[in-house]
Amino acid sequence: MKLMTMNVVNWECAWQYAQDFSNSLSKAGQEGEIEQLCIRPGGWACFRSEGPAHELLKDFSERHKGKTIHHEWANEEECGSSLWQEGRESRYIPPRESPGWDGLTRDVTGKVENWEMCAAFHNKLDLCWNAYTDKYRGLPMSQIQDRAVEIMATVFCYGQLRKLSWHKSWIALLNLLDDPLETVRDAWIAARGVNLEHNFEFDLSYIAEKIDYERSCSHEVEQSQSL
């Protein structure tokens, strides 16, 4: 079994550089250079690789001179941190059996495991949302209106769950559910009861227009494929 290194990276998050770095990491993931990539808001990312990902970071640092990249890594045999600027690296490796070694290893391991858990929840939540919208895409408007309360609650809960996507104490629990969106929605409706429609304002016409638009786009694609 190959030894994988956990990497935590933070970079200056001016939009154009953050986007370019995100694209570089995504490409590295697609090419198999790194695994389990998780890009976090605010210019953070974690991933696993065979050894510290020094060459990947050197390439980005050389292409964007003046931008600073902070890198921490850890595996069973080594850990360290580095600062990249204009293709040059300042590296620090704490002595083994030292408090610095233990502290850095715990910090990297905690961040990687937490962010991977949150990324898994993000993916599960989006799959649940897509499955839900697919179920209603082909229904006539009368049936959609009959389910107005459920639809409004689902839209609301999906938005709220996305805001919780980096809250580890909630995510650890929600990740145990097969369909966290449905479970939270049903609990929220039960708690609100008959007052749901009065307590939650939402423009149902927006949902209807969105579903109709997606249906028309899907129909146009089917027609073009049949030509």
N, CA and C atoms as a LAMMPS dump frame, in Angstrom:
ITEM: TIMESTEP
0
ITEM: NUMBER OF ATOMS
681
ITEM: BOX BOUNDS ff ff ff
-5.0000000000000000e+02 5.0000000000000000e+02
-5.0000000000000000e+02 5.0000000000000000e+02
-5.0000000000000000e+02 5.0000000000000000e+02
ITEM: ATOMS id mol type element x y z
1 1 1 N 0.843 -1.198 0
2 1 2 C 0 0 0
3 1 3 C 0.88 1.251 0
4 2 1 N 0.634 2.155 -0.921
5 2 2 C 1.478 3.34 -1.038
6 2 3 C 1.211 4.317 0.098
7 3 1 N 2.279 5.022 0.497
8 3 2 C 2.192 6.001 1.567
9 3 3 C 1.715 7.325 0.989
10 4 1 N 0.578 7.817 1.481
11 4 2 C 0.016 9.064 0.984
12 4 3 C 0.291 10.187 1.975
13 5 1 N 0.608 11.346 1.419
14 5 2 C 0.861 12.534 2.224
15 5 3 C -0.36 13.443 2.204
16 6 1 N -0.731 13.949 3.367
17 6 2 C -1.806 14.929 3.47
18 6 3 C -1.209 16.32 3.281
19 7 1 N -1.785 17.095 2.369
20 7 2 C -1.305 18.437 2.067
21 7 3 C -2.389 19.463 2.375
22 8 1 N -2 20.553 3.019
23 8 2 C -2.886 21.693 3.257
24 8 3 C -2.229 22.925 2.644
25 9 1 N -2.959 23.636 1.797
26 9 2 C -2.397 24.764 1.063
27 9 3 C -3.277 25.997 1.257
28 10 1 N -2.647 27.133 1.442
29 10 2 C -3.338 28.417 1.521
30 10 3 C -2.601 29.391 0.618
31 11 1 N -3.353 30.14 -0.214
32 11 2 C -2.715 31.07 -1.134
33 11 3 C -3.451 32.404 -1.13
34 12 1 N -2.784 33.428 -1.607
35 12 2 C -3.427 34.737 -1.698
36 12 3 C -4.646 34.62 -2.591
37 13 1 N -5.769 35.167 -2.133
38 13 2 C -7.031 34.825 -2.781
39 13 3 C -7.609 35.965 -3.627
40 14 1 N -6.764 36.814 -4.231
41 14 2 C -7.277 37.683 -5.283
42 14 3 C -7.907 36.78 -6.334
43 15 1 N -9.075 37.153 -6.834
44 15 2 C -9.903 36.209 -7.583
45 15 3 C -9.161 35.516 -8.715
46 16 1 N -8.451 36.29 -9.573
47 16 2 C -7.865 35.677 -10.759
48 16 3 C -6.811 34.638 -10.407
49 17 1 N -6.055 34.866 -9.321
50 17 2 C -5.024 33.912 -8.942
51 17 3 C -5.636 32.703 -8.232
52 18 1 N -6.615 32.962 -7.4
53 18 2 C -7.292 31.861 -6.727
54 18 3 C -7.946 30.93 -7.735
55 19 1 N -8.577 31.495 -8.757
56 19 2 C -9.224 30.682 -9.777
57 19 3 C -8.203 29.88 -10.568
58 20 1 N -7.084 30.51 -10.909
59 20 2 C -6.045 29.822 -11.676
60 20 3 C -5.455 28.675 -10.861
61 21 1 N -5.22 28.932 -9.576
62 21 2 C -4.661 27.883 -8.732
63 21 3 C -5.658 26.748 -8.549
64 22 1 N -6.935 27.09 -8.376
65 22 2 C -7.962 26.061 -8.276
66 22 3 C -7.997 25.197 -9.531
67 23 1 N -7.883 25.842 -10.692
68 23 2 C -7.871 25.098 -11.954
69 23 3 C -6.646 24.198 -12.052
70 24 1 N -5.488 24.699 -11.563
71 24 2 C -4.264 23.898 -11.589
72 24 3 C -4.411 22.663 -10.705
73 25 1 N -4.991 22.847 -9.535
74 25 2 C -5.202 21.715 -8.637
75 25 3 C -6.207 20.725 -9.225
76 26 1 N -7.28 21.245 -9.825
77 26 2 C -8.278 20.366 -10.441
78 26 3 C -7.664 19.552 -11.575
79 27 1 N -6.816 20.181 -12.371
80 27 2 C -6.145 19.465 -13.463
81 27 3 C -5.231 18.382 -12.916
82 28 1 N -4.493 18.705 -11.852
83 28 2 C -3.625 17.716 -11.225
84 28 3 C -4.429 16.536 -10.703
85 29 1 N -5.625 16.814 -10.184
86 29 2 C -6.492 15.747 -9.71
87 29 3 C -6.989 14.872 -10.843
88 30 1 N -7.369 15.491 -11.955
89 30 2 C -7.854 14.74 -13.117
90 30 3 C -6.76 13.87 -13.712
91 31 1 N -5.526 14.329 -13.636
92 31 2 C -4.396 13.583 -14.199
93 31 3 C -3.82 12.564 -13.236
94 32 1 N -4.379 12.482 -12.041
95 32 2 C -3.936 11.492 -11.078
96 32 3 C -2.715 11.878 -10.279
97 33 1 N -2.285 13.135 -10.414
98 33 2 C -1.11 13.58 -9.675
99 33 3 C -1.414 13.749 -8.187
100 34 1 N -2.648 14.147 -7.884
101 34 2 C -3.105 14.263 -6.502
102 34 3 C -4.463 13.584 -6.384
103 35 1 N -4.892 13.289 -5.138
104 35 2 C -6.153 12.604 -4.898
105 35 3 C -6.955 13.327 -3.826
106 36 1 N -8.268 13.084 -3.845
107 36 2 C -9.199 13.586 -2.816
108 36 3 C -9.081 15.1 -2.629
109 37 1 N -9.044 15.811 -3.728
110 37 2 C -8.922 17.274 -3.682
111 37 3 C -10.169 17.892 -3.084
112 38 1 N -9.96 18.814 -2.166
113 38 2 C -11.056 19.572 -1.564
114 38 3 C -10.65 21.037 -1.544
115 39 1 N -11.346 21.874 -2.313
116 39 2 C -11.06 23.309 -2.375
117 39 3 C -12.065 24.03 -1.491
118 40 1 N -11.557 24.773 -0.536
119 40 2 C -12.377 25.424 0.476
120 40 3 C -12.43 26.923 0.211
121 41 1 N -13.566 27.573 0.477
122 41 2 C -13.648 29.028 0.282
123 41 3 C -12.57 29.756 1.074
124 42 1 N -12.066 30.857 0.496
125 42 2 C -11.075 31.669 1.176
126 42 3 C -9.64 31.367 0.815
127 43 1 N -9.423 30.609 -0.269
128 43 2 C -8.064 30.34 -0.703
129 43 3 C -7.395 29.201 0.041
130 44 1 N -8.171 28.172 0.403
131 44 2 C -7.64 26.995 1.078
132 44 3 C -7.935 25.755 0.247
133 45 1 N -7.077 24.76 0.374
134 45 2 C -7.321 23.473 -0.263
135 45 3 C -6.573 22.393 0.499
136 46 1 N -7.069 21.189 0.413
137 46 2 C -6.333 20.036 0.921
138 46 3 C -6.427 18.924 -0.115
139 47 1 N -5.439 18.06 -0.103
140 47 2 C -5.421 16.917 -1.021
141 47 3 C -4.385 15.92 -0.524
142 48 1 N -4.373 14.748 -1.113
143 48 2 C -3.402 13.711 -0.777
144 48 3 C -2.537 13.417 -2.001
145 49 1 N -1.292 13.109 -1.751
146 49 2 C -0.354 12.858 -2.851
147 49 3 C 0.712 11.882 -2.391
148 50 1 N 1.445 11.329 -3.346
149 50 2 C 2.578 10.468 -3.023
150 50 3 C 3.766 11.366 -2.703
151 51 1 N 3.952 11.658 -1.434
152 51 2 C 4.982 12.589 -1.014
153 51 3 C 4.471 14.017 -1.075
154 52 1 N 5.161 14.955 -0.429
155 52 2 C 4.756 16.366 -0.468
156 52 3 C 4.721 16.89 -1.895
157 53 1 N 3.739 17.738 -2.189
158 53 2 C 3.508 18.187 -3.577
159 53 3 C 4.362 19.41 -3.917
160 54 1 N 5.661 19.319 -3.709
161 54 2 C 6.53 20.478 -3.91
162 54 3 C 6.568 20.945 -5.367
163 55 1 N 6.666 20.017 -6.299
164 55 2 C 6.804 20.399 -7.708
165 55 3 C 5.557 21.114 -8.224
166 56 1 N 4.409 20.659 -7.804
167 56 2 C 3.159 21.296 -8.214
168 56 3 C 3.111 22.745 -7.734
169 57 1 N 3.493 22.981 -6.502
170 57 2 C 3.461 24.32 -5.949
171 57 3 C 4.563 25.198 -6.538
172 58 1 N 5.69 24.615 -6.835
173 58 2 C 6.78 25.372 -7.467
174 58 3 C 6.347 25.894 -8.823
175 59 1 N 5.663 25.071 -9.597
176 59 2 C 5.204 25.481 -10.922
177 59 3 C 4.262 26.675 -10.826
178 60 1 N 3.289 26.603 -9.912
179 60 2 C 2.356 27.714 -9.765
180 60 3 C 3.07 28.966 -9.267
181 61 1 N 3.975 28.808 -8.321
182 61 2 C 4.694 29.945 -7.76
183 61 3 C 5.55 30.643 -8.811
184 62 1 N 6.116 29.899 -9.713
185 62 2 C 6.931 30.488 -10.78
186 62 3 C 6.076 31.257 -11.771
187 63 1 N 4.86 30.782 -12.007
188 63 2 C 3.986 31.44 -12.985
189 63 3 C 3.35 32.706 -12.439
190 64 1 N 3.225 32.826 -11.138
191 64 2 C 2.595 33.994 -10.53
192 64 3 C 3.543 34.6 -9.501
193 65 1 N 4.538 35.288 -9.993
194 65 2 C 5.557 35.856 -9.124
195 65 3 C 4.941 36.906 -8.201
196 66 1 N 5.434 36.921 -6.978
197 66 2 C 4.928 37.863 -5.993
198 66 3 C 3.786 37.326 -5.164
199 67 1 N 3.185 36.219 -5.6
200 67 2 C 2.097 35.614 -4.835
201 67 3 C 2.682 34.594 -3.857
202 68 1 N 2.113 34.534 -2.679
203 68 2 C 2.629 33.678 -1.617
204 68 3 C 1.746 32.453 -1.424
205 69 1 N 2.378 31.29 -1.299
206 69 2 C 1.675 30.035 -1.052
207 69 3 C 2.206 29.431 0.236
208 70 1 N 1.311 29.15 1.166
209 70 2 C 1.662 28.464 2.407
210 70 3 C 1.296 26.988 2.258
211 71 1 N 2.218 26.115 2.611
212 71 2 C 2.03 24.683 2.406
213 71 3 C 2.432 23.935 3.677
214 72 1 N 1.569 23.059 4.139
215 72 2 C 1.879 22.165 5.248
216 72 3 C 1.577 20.74 4.806
217 73 1 N 2.396 19.785 5.24
218 73 2 C 2.172 18.404 4.838
219 73 3 C 2.518 17.47 5.992
220 74 1 N 1.956 16.269 5.941
221 74 2 C 2.226 15.275 6.977
222 74 3 C 1.856 13.889 6.469
223 75 1 N 2.644 12.897 6.871
224 75 2 C 2.294 11.493 6.693
225 75 3 C 2.864 10.727 7.889
226 76 1 N 2.92 9.44 7.803
227 76 2 C 3.36 8.653 8.958
228 76 3 C 4.84 8.828 9.251
229 77 1 N 5.606 9.289 8.276
230 77 2 C 7.054 9.334 8.434
231 77 3 C 7.633 10.742 8.501
232 78 1 N 6.947 11.727 7.976
233 78 2 C 7.502 13.075 7.958
234 78 3 C 6.39 14.114 7.978
235 79 1 N 6.758 15.322 8.369
236 79 2 C 5.84 16.454 8.294
237 79 3 C 6.691 17.705 8.127
238 80 1 N 6.053 18.793 7.716
239 80 2 C 6.796 20.03 7.533
240 80 3 C 5.899 21.127 7.011
241 81 1 N 6.476 22.3 6.853
242 81 2 C 5.755 23.437 6.284
243 81 3 C 6.709 24.203 5.391
244 82 1 N 6.146 24.932 4.454
245 82 2 C 6.976 25.705 3.542
246 82 3 C 6.241 26.957 3.097
247 83 1 N 7.01 27.911 2.634
248 83 2 C 6.491 29.171 2.121
249 83 3 C 7.064 29.365 0.732
250 84 1 N 6.175 29.45 -0.267
251 84 2 C 6.595 29.584 -1.661
252 84 3 C 6.389 31.019 -2.137
253 85 1 N 7.405 31.552 -2.828
254 85 2 C 7.305 32.882 -3.407
255 85 3 C 8.264 32.973 -4.588
256 86 1 N 7.695 33.294 -5.762
257 86 2 C 8.476 33.429 -7
258 86 3 C 9.316 32.182 -7.294
259 87 1 N 8.708 31.016 -7.064
260 87 2 C 9.379 29.765 -7.376
261 87 3 C 10.398 29.327 -6.352
262 88 1 N 10.578 30.094 -5.291
263 88 2 C 11.547 29.738 -4.246
264 88 3 C 10.807 29.276 -2.994
265 89 1 N 11.405 28.331 -2.309
266 89 2 C 10.763 27.718 -1.151
267 89 3 C 11.6 27.916 0.107
268 90 1 N 10.934 28.339 1.178
269 90 2 C 11.539 28.35 2.502
270 90 3 C 10.876 27.228 3.299
271 91 1 N 11.64 26.215 3.647
272 91 2 C 11.067 25.004 4.227
273 91 3 C 11.446 24.855 5.696
274 92 1 N 10.499 24.359 6.487
275 92 2 C 10.741 24.07 7.896
276 92 3 C 10.27 22.655 8.188
277 93 1 N 11.171 21.821 8.717
278 93 2 C 10.829 20.464 9.118
279 93 3 C 11.171 20.317 10.588
280 94 1 N 10.18 20.211 11.445
281 94 2 C 10.46 20.114 12.885
282 94 3 C 11.112 18.784 13.229
283 95 1 N 11.908 18.771 14.276
284 95 2 C 12.536 17.507 14.709
285 95 3 C 11.476 16.486 15.123
286 96 1 N 11.703 15.243 14.761
287 96 2 C 10.777 14.191 15.169
288 96 3 C 10.799 14.059 16.691
289 97 1 N 9.68 13.659 17.267
290 97 2 C 9.518 13.551 18.714
291 97 3 C 9.478 14.906 19.409
292 98 1 N 9.361 15.989 18.635
293 98 2 C 9.289 17.314 19.243
294 98 3 C 7.834 17.784 19.295
295 99 1 N 7.526 18.754 20.183
296 99 2 C 6.166 19.311 20.208
297 99 3 C 5.766 19.916 18.859
298 100 1 N 6.736 20.497 18.148
299 100 2 C 6.431 21.059 16.835
300 100 3 C 5.959 20.009 15.857
301 101 1 N 6.586 18.835 15.882
302 101 2 C 6.19 17.721 15.019
303 101 3 C 4.759 17.288 15.339
304 102 1 N 4.486 17.057 16.607
305 102 2 C 3.151 16.601 17.009
306 102 3 C 2.081 17.635 16.694
307 103 1 N 2.387 18.919 16.971
308 103 2 C 1.405 19.971 16.723
309 103 3 C 1.092 20.128 15.247
310 104 1 N 2.116 20.115 14.396
311 104 2 C 1.905 20.273 12.963
312 104 3 C 1.151 19.086 12.386
313 105 1 N 1.506 17.887 12.815
314 105 2 C 0.827 16.684 12.316
315 105 3 C -0.65 16.692 12.692
316 106 1 N -0.954 17.049 13.939
317 106 2 C -2.353 17.109 14.374
318 106 3 C -3.119 18.178 13.59
319 107 1 N -2.486 19.318 13.359
320 107 2 C -3.15 20.407 12.647
321 107 3 C -3.479 19.999 11.208
322 108 1 N -2.508 19.419 10.513
323 108 2 C -2.731 18.999 9.127
324 108 3 C -3.771 17.89 9.063
325 109 1 N -3.639 16.893 9.926
326 109 2 C -4.581 15.763 9.917
327 109 3 C -5.999 16.235 10.216
328 110 1 N -6.14 17.115 11.189
329 110 2 C -7.469 17.616 11.54
330 110 3 C -8.119 18.38 10.409
331 111 1 N -7.363 19.264 9.762
332 111 2 C -7.912 20.044 8.651
333 111 3 C -8.307 19.141 7.49
334 112 1 N -7.422 18.218 7.123
335 112 2 C -7.701 17.368 5.959
336 112 3 C -8.93 16.496 6.212
337 113 1 N -8.98 15.848 7.359
338 113 2 C -10.113 14.957 7.635
339 113 3 C -11.418 15.733 7.724
340 114 1 N -11.384 16.914 8.327
341 114 2 C -12.595 17.729 8.443
342 114 3 C -13.068 18.207 7.08
343 115 1 N -12.145 18.713 6.262
344 115 2 C -12.538 19.246 4.954
345 115 3 C -12.979 18.146 4.011
346 116 1 N -12.358 16.966 4.097
347 116 2 C -12.809 15.843 3.27
348 116 3 C -14.226 15.416 3.669
349 117 1 N -14.509 15.432 4.973
350 117 2 C -15.853 15.103 5.439
351 117 3 C -16.868 16.109 4.908
352 118 1 N -16.508 17.399 4.939
353 118 2 C -17.417 18.43 4.451
354 118 3 C -17.607 18.332 2.939
355 119 1 N -16.546 18.019 2.211
356 119 2 C -16.66 17.857 0.757
357 119 3 C -17.584 16.692 0.422
358 120 1 N -17.485 15.603 1.183
359 120 2 C -18.369 14.456 0.96
360 120 3 C -19.822 14.84 1.205
361 121 1 N -20.05 15.651 2.237
362 121 2 C -21.416 16.103 2.509
363 121 3 C -21.925 17.002 1.388
364 122 1 N -21.081 17.918 0.916
365 122 2 C -21.445 18.781 -0.21
366 122 3 C -21.913 17.937 -1.392
367 123 1 N -21.145 16.916 -1.734
368 123 2 C -21.48 16.056 -2.882
369 123 3 C -22.796 15.325 -2.65
370 124 1 N -22.973 14.797 -1.434
371 124 2 C -24.214 14.07 -1.124
372 124 3 C -25.42 15.001 -1.2
373 125 1 N -25.275 16.205 -0.642
374 125 2 C -26.381 17.169 -0.639
375 125 3 C -26.774 17.555 -2.064
376 126 1 N -25.783 17.784 -2.922
377 126 2 C -26.076 18.16 -4.304
378 126 3 C -26.734 17.013 -5.064
379 127 1 N -26.304 15.778 -4.793
380 127 2 C -26.949 14.62 -5.425
381 127 3 C -28.409 14.515 -5.001
382 128 1 N -28.685 14.754 -3.719
383 128 2 C -30.066 14.721 -3.231
384 128 3 C -30.901 15.818 -3.887
385 129 1 N -30.322 17.01 -4.019
386 129 2 C -31.028 18.131 -4.645
387 129 3 C -31.326 17.84 -6.114
388 130 1 N -30.346 17.327 -6.825
389 130 2 C -30.541 17.009 -8.249
390 130 3 C -31.596 15.927 -8.434
391 131 1 N -31.572 14.926 -7.566
392 131 2 C -32.579 13.861 -7.65
393 131 3 C -33.969 14.416 -7.379
394 132 1 N -34.069 15.341 -6.445
395 132 2 C -35.372 15.937 -6.112
396 132 3 C -35.905 16.769 -7.279
397 133 1 N -35.067 17.621 -7.853
398 133 2 C -35.525 18.457 -8.972
399 133 3 C -35.84 17.624 -10.207
400 134 1 N -35.105 16.532 -10.419
401 134 2 C -35.398 15.647 -11.551
402 134 3 C -36.783 15.029 -11.402
403 135 1 N -37.155 14.72 -10.175
404 135 2 C -38.46 14.076 -9.919
405 135 3 C -39.618 14.993 -10.307
406 136 1 N -39.424 16.3 -10.181
407 136 2 C -40.506 17.251 -10.443
408 136 3 C -40.438 17.872 -11.832
409 137 1 N -39.346 17.607 -12.556
410 137 2 C -39.165 18.288 -13.83
411 137 3 C -40.255 17.946 -14.842
412 138 1 N -40.758 16.742 -14.825
413 138 2 C -41.737 16.341 -15.825
414 138 3 C -43.186 16.474 -15.398
415 139 1 N -43.441 16.988 -14.196
416 139 2 C -44.819 17.08 -13.711
417 139 3 C -45.535 18.299 -14.268
418 140 1 N -46.837 18.204 -14.482
419 140 2 C -47.607 19.385 -14.898
420 140 3 C -47.675 20.405 -13.771
421 141 1 N -47.968 21.642 -14.131
422 141 2 C -47.958 22.727 -13.161
423 141 3 C -48.964 22.502 -12.03
424 142 1 N -50.087 21.867 -12.331
425 142 2 C -51.1 21.651 -11.29
426 142 3 C -50.548 20.777 -10.168
427 143 1 N -49.785 19.747 -10.507
428 143 2 C -49.211 18.874 -9.487
429 143 3 C -48.099 19.578 -8.718
430 144 1 N -47.357 20.426 -9.396
431 144 2 C -46.32 21.206 -8.709
432 144 3 C -46.956 22.133 -7.686
433 145 1 N -48.059 22.761 -8.06
434 145 2 C -48.745 23.662 -7.135
435 145 3 C -49.326 22.904 -5.947
436 146 1 N -49.779 21.664 -6.165
437 146 2 C -50.298 20.856 -5.063
438 146 3 C -49.223 20.548 -4.027
439 147 1 N -47.977 20.561 -4.464
440 147 2 C -46.856 20.248 -3.572
441 147 3 C -46.07 21.518 -3.194
442 148 1 N -46.746 22.649 -3.229
443 148 2 C -46.076 23.935 -3.026
444 148 3 C -45.335 24.003 -1.69
445 149 1 N -45.976 23.551 -0.623
446 149 2 C -45.35 23.626 0.705
447 149 3 C -44.077 22.786 0.75
448 150 1 N -44.165 21.567 0.24
449 150 2 C -42.99 20.69 0.235
450 150 3 C -41.858 21.296 -0.587
451 151 1 N -42.185 21.85 -1.763
452 151 2 C -41.157 22.433 -2.622
453 151 3 C -40.507 23.632 -1.949
454 152 1 N -41.323 24.498 -1.377
455 152 2 C -40.767 25.667 -0.69
456 152 3 C -39.849 25.255 0.447
457 153 1 N -40.268 24.249 1.207
458 153 2 C -39.455 23.789 2.334
459 153 3 C -38.15 23.161 1.846
460 154 1 N -38.203 22.43 0.743
461 154 2 C -37.001 21.794 0.21
462 154 3 C -35.995 22.841 -0.265
463 155 1 N -36.484 23.86 -0.977
464 155 2 C -35.604 24.929 -1.444
465 155 3 C -34.963 25.648 -0.257
466 156 1 N -35.77 25.944 0.749
467 156 2 C -35.263 26.64 1.932
468 156 3 C -34.203 25.808 2.655
469 157 1 N -34.503 24.528 2.886
470 157 2 C -33.578 23.672 3.63
471 157 3 C -32.293 23.413 2.847
472 158 1 N -32.402 23.313 1.539
473 158 2 C -31.19 23.124 0.731
474 158 3 C -30.253 24.321 0.895
475 159 1 N -30.814 25.511 0.831
476 159 2 C -30.001 26.708 1.011
477 159 3 C -29.379 26.776 2.388
478 160 1 N -30.142 26.415 3.428
479 160 2 C -29.619 26.449 4.788
480 160 3 C -28.54 25.396 5.008
481 161 1 N -28.716 24.218 4.426
482 161 2 C -27.721 23.16 4.574
483 161 3 C -26.415 23.514 3.874
484 162 1 N -26.505 24.218 2.769
485 162 2 C -25.274 24.647 2.092
486 162 3 C -24.501 25.648 2.957
487 163 1 N -25.21 26.46 3.712
488 163 2 C -24.526 27.4 4.613
489 163 3 C -23.819 26.661 5.747
490 164 1 N -24.311 25.477 6.087
491 164 2 C -23.711 24.686 7.162
492 164 3 C -22.585 23.789 6.662
493 165 1 N -22.23 23.929 5.407
494 165 2 C -21.374 22.927 4.784
495 165 3 C -19.965 22.86 5.354
496 166 1 N -19.57 23.847 6.188
497 166 2 C -18.238 23.747 6.8
498 166 3 C -18.337 23.705 8.33
499 167 1 N -19.499 23.36 8.855
500 167 2 C -19.703 23.275 10.294
501 167 3 C -19.572 21.805 10.684
502 168 1 N -18.403 21.406 11.21
503 168 2 C -18.08 19.98 11.327
504 168 3 C -18.973 19.228 12.3
505 169 1 N -19.439 19.868 13.378
506 169 2 C -20.254 19.14 14.346
507 169 3 C -21.594 18.724 13.754
508 170 1 N -22.189 19.572 12.905
509 170 2 C -23.433 19.22 12.234
510 170 3 C -23.184 18.262 11.077
511 171 1 N -22.122 18.5 10.332
512 171 2 C -21.863 17.692 9.144
513 171 3 C -21.61 16.236 9.509
514 172 1 N -20.905 15.992 10.603
515 172 2 C -20.621 14.616 11.007
516 172 3 C -21.923 13.836 11.214
517 173 1 N -22.931 14.479 11.775
518 173 2 C -24.231 13.835 11.987
519 173 3 C -25.003 13.688 10.682
520 174 1 N -25.076 14.775 9.918
521 174 2 C -25.861 14.75 8.68
522 174 3 C -25.286 13.784 7.649
523 175 1 N -23.972 13.58 7.693
524 175 2 C -23.342 12.682 6.731
525 175 3 C -23.747 11.23 6.946
526 176 1 N -24.3 10.915 8.108
527 176 2 C -24.746 9.55 8.389
528 176 3 C -26.08 9.23 7.72
529 177 1 N -26.789 10.262 7.264
530 177 2 C -28.1 10.073 6.659
531 177 3 C -27.985 9.758 5.181
532 178 1 N -28.86 8.877 4.698
533 178 2 C -28.872 8.563 3.266
534 178 3 C -29.322 9.765 2.444
535 179 1 N -30.318 10.487 2.949
536 179 2 C -30.829 11.671 2.257
537 179 3 C -31.014 12.793 3.28
538 180 1 N -29.935 13.523 3.591
539 180 2 C -30.058 14.579 4.606
540 180 3 C -31.032 15.674 4.219
541 181 1 N -31.162 15.955 2.927
542 181 2 C -32.083 17.001 2.496
543 181 3 C -33.522 16.627 2.823
544 182 1 N -33.928 15.421 2.484
545 182 2 C -35.296 14.974 2.75
546 182 3 C -35.566 14.891 4.25
547 183 1 N -34.602 14.373 5.006
548 183 2 C -34.793 14.214 6.447
549 183 3 C -34.952 15.558 7.142
550 184 1 N -34.082 16.507 6.809
551 184 2 C -34.155 17.832 7.428
552 184 3 C -35.426 18.553 7.002
553 185 1 N -35.788 18.431 5.715
554 185 2 C -37.016 19.082 5.241
555 185 3 C -38.252 18.562 5.966
556 186 1 N -38.357 17.24 6.079
557 186 2 C -39.528 16.655 6.735
558 186 3 C -39.6 17.076 8.203
559 187 1 N -38.437 17.126 8.864
560 187 2 C -38.419 17.553 10.261
561 187 3 C -38.8 19.023 10.388
562 188 1 N -38.359 19.824 9.437
563 188 2 C -38.661 21.255 9.473
564 188 3 C -40.154 21.501 9.247
565 189 1 N -40.752 20.766 8.311
566 189 2 C -42.189 20.891 8.058
567 189 3 C -42.975 20.457 9.287
568 190 1 N -42.55 19.343 9.904
569 190 2 C -43.256 18.848 11.089
570 190 3 C -43.193 19.858 12.233
571 191 1 N -42.051 20.527 12.358
572 191 2 C -41.889 21.509 13.433
573 191 3 C -42.735 22.751 13.186
574 192 1 N -42.848 23.135 11.924
575 192 2 C -43.607 24.338 11.587
576 192 3 C -45.103 24.073 11.504
577 193 1 N -45.468 22.855 11.107
578 193 2 C -46.878 22.496 11.02
579 193 3 C -47.639 23.34 10.016
580 194 1 N -48.861 23.69 10.37
581 194 2 C -49.734 24.406 9.437
582 194 3 C -49.281 25.833 9.216
583 195 1 N -48.374 26.323 10.042
584 195 2 C -47.921 27.703 9.899
585 195 3 C -46.808 27.863 8.877
586 196 1 N -46.432 26.766 8.251
587 196 2 C -45.311 26.83 7.32
588 196 3 C -45.514 27.886 6.244
589 197 1 N -46.678 27.903 5.614
590 197 2 C -46.912 28.834 4.513
591 197 3 C -46.872 30.284 4.989
592 198 1 N -47.24 30.527 6.256
593 198 2 C -47.246 31.901 6.768
594 198 3 C -45.859 32.34 7.225
595 199 1 N -45.063 31.4 7.71
596 199 2 C -43.75 31.742 8.255
597 199 3 C -42.651 31.766 7.2
598 200 1 N -42.906 31.166 6.075
599 200 2 C -41.871 31.059 5.051
600 200 3 C -42.387 31.641 3.741
601 201 1 N -41.805 32.764 3.34
602 201 2 C -42.221 33.426 2.108
603 201 3 C -41.3 33.013 0.972
604 202 1 N -41.889 32.576 -0.094
605 202 2 C -41.096 32.196 -1.267
606 202 3 C -41.944 32.387 -2.512
607 203 1 N -41.294 32.851 -3.55
608 203 2 C -41.995 33.099 -4.804
609 203 3 C -42.079 31.802 -5.604
610 204 1 N -43.218 31.12 -5.523
611 204 2 C -43.387 29.845 -6.211
612 204 3 C -43.251 29.991 -7.718
613 205 1 N -43.596 31.152 -8.242
614 205 2 C -43.5 31.331 -9.683
615 205 3 C -42.063 31.185 -10.163
616 206 1 N -41.1 31.546 -9.301
617 206 2 C -39.692 31.401 -9.676
618 206 3 C -39.357 29.93 -9.894
619 207 1 N -39.845 29.067 -8.983
620 207 2 C -39.601 27.631 -9.139
621 207 3 C -40.25 27.124 -10.419
622 208 1 N -41.488 27.534 -10.638
623 208 2 C -42.209 27.073 -11.824
624 208 3 C -41.495 27.501 -13.106
625 209 1 N -41.053 28.747 -13.141
626 209 2 C -40.351 29.248 -14.327
627 209 3 C -39.038 28.503 -14.549
628 210 1 N -38.327 28.2 -13.455
629 210 2 C -37.06 27.493 -13.571
630 210 3 C -37.279 26.081 -14.107
631 211 1 N -38.304 25.4 -13.574
632 211 2 C -38.59 24.038 -14.036
633 211 3 C -39.007 24.05 -15.5
634 212 1 N -39.878 25.009 -15.89
635 212 2 C -40.302 25.104 -17.284
636 212 3 C -39.117 25.384 -18.194
637 213 1 N -38.203 26.246 -17.746
638 213 2 C -37.025 26.583 -18.556
639 213 3 C -36.149 25.35 -18.759
640 214 1 N -35.914 24.588 -17.685
641 214 2 C -35.09 23.397 -17.801
642 214 3 C -35.763 22.347 -18.677
643 215 1 N -37.083 22.259 -18.589
644 215 2 C -37.806 21.307 -19.442
645 215 3 C -37.686 21.691 -20.911
646 216 1 N -37.797 22.993 -21.195
647 216 2 C -37.692 23.432 -22.595
648 216 3 C -36.292 23.2 -23.136
649 217 1 N -35.271 23.449 -22.298
650 217 2 C -33.892 23.208 -22.731
651 217 3 C -33.673 21.731 -23.019
652 218 1 N -34.195 20.87 -22.127
653 218 2 C -34.055 19.432 -22.317
654 218 3 C -34.749 18.982 -23.59
655 219 1 N -35.934 19.569 -23.883
656 219 2 C -36.681 19.213 -25.096
657 219 3 C -35.909 19.634 -26.339
658 220 1 N -35.292 20.817 -26.298
659 220 2 C -34.522 21.291 -27.438
660 220 3 C -33.306 20.388 -27.697
661 221 1 N -32.659 19.925 -26.616
662 221 2 C -31.519 19.03 -26.777
663 221 3 C -31.949 17.718 -27.406
664 222 1 N -33.1 17.174 -26.937
665 222 2 C -33.593 15.923 -27.502
666 222 3 C -33.915 16.068 -28.98
667 223 1 N -34.504 17.218 -29.374
668 223 2 C -34.824 17.44 -30.776
669 223 3 C -33.558 17.513 -31.632
670 224 1 N -32.514 18.227 -31.096
671 224 2 C -31.283 18.361 -31.864
672 224 3 C -30.579 17.027 -32.021
673 225 1 N -30.684 16.14 -30.994
674 225 2 C -30.039 14.848 -31.085
675 225 3 C -30.748 13.905 -32.052
676 226 1 N -32.061 14.167 -32.249
677 226 2 C -32.827 13.289 -33.13
678 226 3 C -32.68 13.673 -34.608
679 227 1 N -32.118 14.869 -34.871
680 227 2 C -31.952 15.312 -36.259
681 227 3 C -30.787 14.59 -36.935
